[in-house]
């Protein structure tokens, strides 16, 4: 199974963000669609060659969540109330 890819992340203060791209192998999305992997740091970490994906999703009410896995074709992560959120999150109908 392939992980859902993160196309863009505007959380420039995150240690894994380089040029609006996430450079850790995988993130976890929390129960309120927040990026639980967001790490505020002045120094950069991660792997420049990595194209991050969603390792696990705990947002049970998201329409893309199937058995704690993200099934969206890709996601974006953006700032929301001073933390990082999955912008692709949609409430299951």
TORKOL-472740 format. One line per 8 residues: number of its first residue (from 1); for each residue x, y, z of C-alpha. Coordinates in steps of 0.1 Angstrom, whole numbers. Layout:
! residues N
NUM) X Y Z | ...
! end
This chain:
! residues 93
1) 0 0 0 | 13 35 -9 | 9 63 16 | -11 93 7 | 14 120 -3 | 16 155 12 | 17 180 -17 | 22 212 2
9) 28 223 38 | 29 260 46 | 42 255 82 | 76 271 76 | 85 270 113 | 82 232 113 | 116 214 114 | 105 191 86
17) 94 219 62 | 118 228 34 | 104 251 7 | 68 244 16 | 73 206 14 | 74 181 42 | 106 161 43 | 99 134 68
25) 90 99 55 | 55 100 72 | 33 121 94 | 4 113 117 | -29 132 115 | -46 135 148 | -83 132 158 | -90 169 151
33) -72 167 117 | -41 182 131 | -6 172 120 | 8 155 151 | 42 154 136 | 45 192 134 | 77 202 153 | 85 238 160
41) 123 242 158 | 148 267 145 | 170 240 131 | 158 218 102 | 155 180 103 | 141 153 81 | 155 139 49 | 158 163 19
49) 150 134 -5 | 119 123 14 | 84 130 0 | 62 128 31 | 31 107 33 | 4 101 58 | 14 72 80 | -18 72 101
57) -50 92 104 | -70 94 136 | -96 117 123 | -124 91 125 | -151 114 110 | -131 122 79 | -145 108 47 | -110 98 35
65) -103 77 67 | -105 40 62 | -93 18 91 | -71 47 103 | -54 51 69 | -58 81 46 | -74 73 13 | -73 108 -2
73) -53 110 -34 | -30 136 -17 | -33 162 11 | -21 197 19 | -12 208 54 | -16 245 65 | -17 267 95 | -49 268 115
81) -50 287 149 | -12 285 152 | -10 247 146 | -8 226 115 | -40 210 101 | -48 187 73 | -66 210 48 | -80 180 28
89) -101 168 58 | -138 166 50 | -165 154 74 | -179 120 64 | -216 124 53
! end
